[in-house]
Amino acid sequence: MILVKKKTNLSYINRLKKIPMKILLLVLLLIVAIIFIYFQLTSSPETLEDQMIEYSKQVTAPVLNIDIKFKDYQKILYQRKWALKDGGEDFAFNYSIKFEEIPVKLTYLGQEYKAKINLKGLRKNHFSDSTRMSFHVKLKDNQTIMGMRKFSLQDPKMRNYIYEWIFHKLLKKEGFIALKYDFIKVHINGLDAGVYAIEERIDKILLERNGYADGPVFKLADDADFLFSNTREPFSDKKYSSKLWLSITNKAYQLSEEFNKGRMKFSKLANADMFARYFAICDVFMFFHGSLLKSFRAYYNPITGKFEPIGFDGHFMASAPNFISSEVIQRINDVSGYFFSVTDLQESIFLNEENYDENFLKLYVKYLNKYSSIKYLDTYFEDIADELKNKLAIIYKNHPLLEDHVNLFGPDKFSFSRFHFNKQAKYIRNLLTFNADKAEMKVSSRIDNDKINANMFELEVSNNYSLSLILKKVVINDSLVFLPTNNSFIIPNRYTHIRNYKSVNFKGIDNIPSEITSTKLGFTIAGMDSLHFVKTNFYNDQLKEITHDNIRSESDLKKLSNFFILSSKNNTIKFKTGKHIIDNYIKIPKGYQVVIEAGTELNFKDSAFLLSYSPIYMTGTDDFPVKISSDKTGGIAVFDCDSTSLIKNVIF
């Protein structure tokens, strides 16, 4: 056998040696780049949620330990059991079971505290999970945790996670009485219950910390009423009902009765500036829930004698459509039937025909403009960026996170985004610049030709927009200017699909020309400076013309007293005896007896006639008959009487 040694093919190696090193390195880098791009395209990108979950591992949260004796813990579970059954298992609320306080020991940052706790929440979602129940906490011996003596503990989802923190942070920035709101880890009897939201409750400490005098804080409506009727009760009722406080509390209580009824201008009862800011903040940042009468708290300032808002239960509602407080009544079907029961306050201050508060409505728009600006939003979120990231990381220690839709949960996943704020702010900016959808169709103006004098006229305007308007001028033929002579502040109509015209008189220096080529109404949105124009039409009131007849005119018997004697005692109208020429229209309403006695002569001329809705008794005699005559244009008509008329010895 002959063995032949196979030669190694060195031709490829030799060729590679001849290629410059720079080109080889370039090819190698290109291969690496292709592989990297391939994996980037084929692998799932890391979401913000993934990033926060990972980042949360690096963040620590303070821990609150709650130690409950076995017997007392069983009491809690027993109360929870019956509360879940209230109204049936499918019913979302507990209206019957009142939760009792039990003693507990708390440990926070190495210090022990004695306290009382009880289950919290009207909604069963607060305690449906026995491992994450919500609690009210009240510390003993005037001790405080994080500066709070009274607070609530609940799953962060019950206030939609980070958004409630943003709500209270913003209120604090804007100078309101702001609750402390934060996130901590909770251990119950040594078991990790996860991250909880800790929320301050109404207390004297809250007022003092914010620089306010002690005074009653009212709950103006309550979910527990079911029908959301006005509750109007102060917190710490025993204290504020004492002899020391009784006069102040009674006055505050009486004023709270008027708070949402609209029988007084809002600024006489409340700090108009603060409430205007509060509603604007709730609108721009979509804390609509927090603007409802049942949600916020009303502090009665004993120094100013007026109410101020304390933000509570803002409950960010990302899924709600774009709307603002001044139009929630107008768009109630777009929002929710739930809102219909709790928006009396919005109706009484934004759509109050009789007692609207011009100053408040201007301030409200002013603050809508401030808070919806891009600059304000950017600055605010830049200021809280680091703290916001830290709080989000603590929240993400709980997983998964599902948004709360007030009465139901999810299934939407929670993820923080500024998108909702930006979208809502843009919607508001469009409203304020009169660029809303078909905005010009929501302001209608017209002039009745019969109500025009030389240089004056009566303008009729219907404001179906969502904000109040101030009428500035009417311009005819692009040059003649007419200014309002009476109140030109026009609030929105309650129903946007029905025209509800209000009259405003306008006067100019020049006379109204006989030939009119164009007419337009100039106005501003109350609280804004920009002038907007809509077309104004002239018209003839045909309905007025066709209804201007004797049948539809009003009775004025006093003007005709020269013909007859009116006795209110027995409701009798008795024509005076003698001859009468009647050249006026006489209309007699129901409820009388019309008497024409012997010897009376009535001569109707020039289309005059007697129209009576009461029975007529014409009673002449053979010697002195009643005589009724006419120039063939007048006469007598008797309609729809309750009894029969009598005609005896009458010559027509």
Secondary structure, 3 states (H helix, E strand, C coil): CCCCCCCCCCHHHHHHHHCCHHHHHHHHHHHHHHHHHHHHHHCCCCCHHHHHHHHHCCCCCCEEEEECCHHHHHHHHHHHHHHHHCCCCCCCECCCCCCCCEEEEEEECCEEEEEEEEECCCEHHHCCCCCCCCEEEEECCCCCECCECEEEEECHHHHCCHHHHHHHHHHHHCCCECCCEEEEEEEECCEEEEEEEEEECCCHHHHHHCCCCCCCEEEEECHHHCCCCEEEEECCHHHHCCCCCHHHHHHHHHHHHHCCCCCCCHHHHECHHHHHHHHHHHHHCCCHHHHCCCCCEEEEECCCCEEEEECCCCCCCCCCCCCCHHHCCCCHHHHCHHHHCCCHHHHHHHCCCCCCCHHHHHHHHHHHHHHCCHHHHHHHHHHCHHHHHHHHHHHCCCCCCEEEECCEEEEEECCCCCHHHHHHHHHHHHHHCCCCCCHHHHEEEEEEEEEECCCEEEEEEEECCCCCEEEEEEEECCCEEEEECCCCEECCCCCCCCCCCEEEEEEECCCCCCCCCCEEEEEEECCCCCCEEEEEEEECCHHHHHCCCCCCCCCCHHHHCCCEEEECCCCEEEECCCEEEECCCEEECCCCEEEEECCCEEEECCCCEEEECCCEEEECCCCCCEEEEECCCCEEEECCCCCCCEEECEEC
